[in-house]
C-alpha cells in the first residue's frame, strides 16, 4: 500500500522537521469543553438591568418547559391511541 499522493509525503516531512517524532499525534473530534473560553459578560449592564434580563429569560424558559410538557403529553396520547387500534 502506498501513499495516496505526493503531497501527503511532503506534509509528513514538513511536520517531522517542525515536531520531530510527534507528527502522527493528531487530535480528532471536538475540543474538550474545558478548553472553551468563558463568555464575557456585558460589563455595562447594571444590577437592575441584569435582574430584568434574568426575569425575562426565566419567563421564557418556564413557557418553553410548559410547551415541551404539553407536547410530550400529546405525543404519548397519540402513541396510546395507535397501540389500542392494533
Number of C-alpha atoms within 10 A of each C-alpha: 3 4 8 8 8 8 10 11 12 11 12 13 14 13 15 14 11 11 11 11 10 10 15 11 7 6 7 6 5 6 9 7 8 7 7 8 7 8 6 6 7 8 6 7 11 10 9 9 11 12 12 12 12 12 12 12 12 12 11 12 12 12 12 12 12 12 12 12 11 12 12 12 12 12 11 12 12 12 11 11 11 10 9 8 6 5
